[in-house]
Amino acid sequence: MGEVDWNELQNNLEATIPVYDRINRFATVGQVSRWRRMVADRLPKEGKILEIGSGPGSFAEIVEGRDLVCLDPIPSMIAAAEPRVNSKRRGRGDSEASFVKGEAEALPFDDSTFDGVCSLFSFRDWYDKRKGLSEALRVLKPGGSIVIVDPAKINRLHGWLGKMYMQIWVGSYARWVCGVQDHPWKWLTKTYVHFGTTRDYVKMLEEVGFKDVSSKVIFPGMATIWQAKA
Ligand SMILES: C[S@@+](CC[C@H](N)C(=O)[O-])C[C@H]1O[C@@H](n2cnc3c(N)ncnc32)[C@H](O)[C@@H]1O
């Protein structure tokens, strides 16, 4: 992704912050909370967890009983997430999460720092997915887990149907909620179209050196979950 594209994506992502959870619930017909819970359950039950692309904190706020580091390249995402996540954590008696500005492709952490790394609805945006996965492997302790969720395609026809669904159905709702023609969810269709199949990323995880790679389509066209060990 070139610099112009990244700036455009960043502006679009920032514009989603106020309506992010509402549109996500609609787009996933209410399933998104269940998928977030699946990721939380698959991560190690203790130790240090990194979420890459934590956005406004919609997943981070449900991670209980573990040390948590949230990474995102967009400062306004961090500004929205930090009070939300840490007030939940204080309320539960968990240690405060730390928030770091950065990108998947150049993680600002030492080797073997984390017991678990996760990424939800962000992997699709990484401009160099192979580099990002290698970085995730580097910062994981040996035997640590990675869990990723994003909407992969099953095949080309399925990709086309998914594109129509996002353009017409999610797009109409986003236009209505945002009250503008030029709503930021348009970008979702763009990143979706360029995203590969479930199998493509199983292969990529194996190629960068992850072990015990598995995947499951949890909702065709909307969510695949990938899991692997360092
Ligand atoms: C749609 S939000 C996901 C929010 C949250 N993870 C959730 O569960 O809803 C995607 C986030 O990924 C971030 N992102 C985009 N490109 C990234 C990259 N190369 N490295 C890390 N994060 C990235 C964006 O800034 C955005 O905040």
Ligand as a Chemical Component Dictionary entry (heavy atoms), coordinates in Angstrom:
data_LIG
# 
_chem_comp.id                   LIG 
_chem_comp.type                 NON-POLYMER 
_chem_comp.pdbx_formal_charge   0 
_chem_comp.three_letter_code    LIG 
# 
loop_
_chem_comp_atom.comp_id 
_chem_comp_atom.atom_id 
_chem_comp_atom.alt_atom_id 
_chem_comp_atom.type_symbol 
_chem_comp_atom.charge 
_chem_comp_atom.model_Cartn_x 
_chem_comp_atom.model_Cartn_y 
_chem_comp_atom.model_Cartn_z 
_chem_comp_atom.pdbx_ordinal 
LIG C1  C1  C 0  -11.204 -2.169 12.337 1  
LIG S1  S1  S 1  -10.048 -1.750 13.587 2  
LIG C2  C2  C 0  -10.071 -3.158 14.633 3  
LIG C3  C3  C 0  -10.413 -2.868 16.060 4  
LIG C4  C4  C 0  -10.433 -4.016 17.056 5  
LIG N1  N1  N 0  -9.304  -4.905 16.903 6  
LIG C5  C5  C 0  -11.721 -4.820 17.058 7  
LIG O1  O1  O 0  -11.714 -5.928 17.535 8  
LIG O2  O2  O -1 -12.746 -4.342 16.619 9  
LIG C6  C6  C 0  -8.542  -2.005 12.683 10 
LIG C7  C7  C 0  -7.341  -1.324 13.293 11 
LIG O3  O3  O 0  -6.154  -1.815 12.660 12 
LIG C8  C8  C 0  -5.228  -0.755 12.617 13 
LIG N2  N2  N 0  -4.210  -0.997 11.589 14 
LIG C9  C9  C 0  -4.262  -0.737 10.264 15 
LIG N3  N3  N 0  -3.105  -1.043 9.673  16 
LIG C10 C10 C 0  -2.293  -1.537 10.641 17 
LIG C11 C11 C 0  -0.947  -2.017 10.639 18 
LIG N4  N4  N 0  -0.217  -2.064 9.534  19 
LIG N5  N5  N 0  -0.427  -2.422 11.826 20 
LIG C12 C12 C 0  -1.179  -2.387 12.963 21 
LIG N6  N6  N 0  -2.451  -1.926 13.016 22 
LIG C13 C13 C 0  -2.997  -1.511 11.857 23 
LIG C14 C14 C 0  -6.074  0.477  12.329 24 
LIG O4  O4  O 0  -5.423  1.658  12.722 25 
LIG C15 C15 C 0  -7.367  0.186  13.098 26 
LIG O5  O5  O 0  -7.407  0.855  14.316 27 
# 
loop_
_chem_comp_bond.comp_id 
_chem_comp_bond.atom_id_1 
_chem_comp_bond.atom_id_2 
_chem_comp_bond.value_order 
_chem_comp_bond.pdbx_ordinal 
LIG C1  S1  SING 1  
LIG S1  C2  SING 2  
LIG S1  C6  SING 3  
LIG C2  C3  SING 4  
LIG C3  C4  SING 5  
LIG C4  N1  SING 6  
LIG C4  C5  SING 7  
LIG C5  O1  DOUB 8  
LIG C5  O2  SING 9  
LIG C6  C7  SING 10 
LIG C7  O3  SING 11 
LIG C7  C15 SING 12 
LIG O3  C8  SING 13 
LIG C8  N2  SING 14 
LIG C8  C14 SING 15 
LIG N2  C9  SING 16 
LIG N2  C13 SING 17 
LIG C9  N3  DOUB 18 
LIG N3  C10 SING 19 
LIG C10 C11 SING 20 
LIG C10 C13 DOUB 21 
LIG C11 N4  SING 22 
LIG C11 N5  DOUB 23 
LIG N5  C12 SING 24 
LIG C12 N6  DOUB 25 
LIG N6  C13 SING 26 
LIG C14 O4  SING 27 
LIG C14 C15 SING 28 
LIG C15 O5  SING 29 
# 
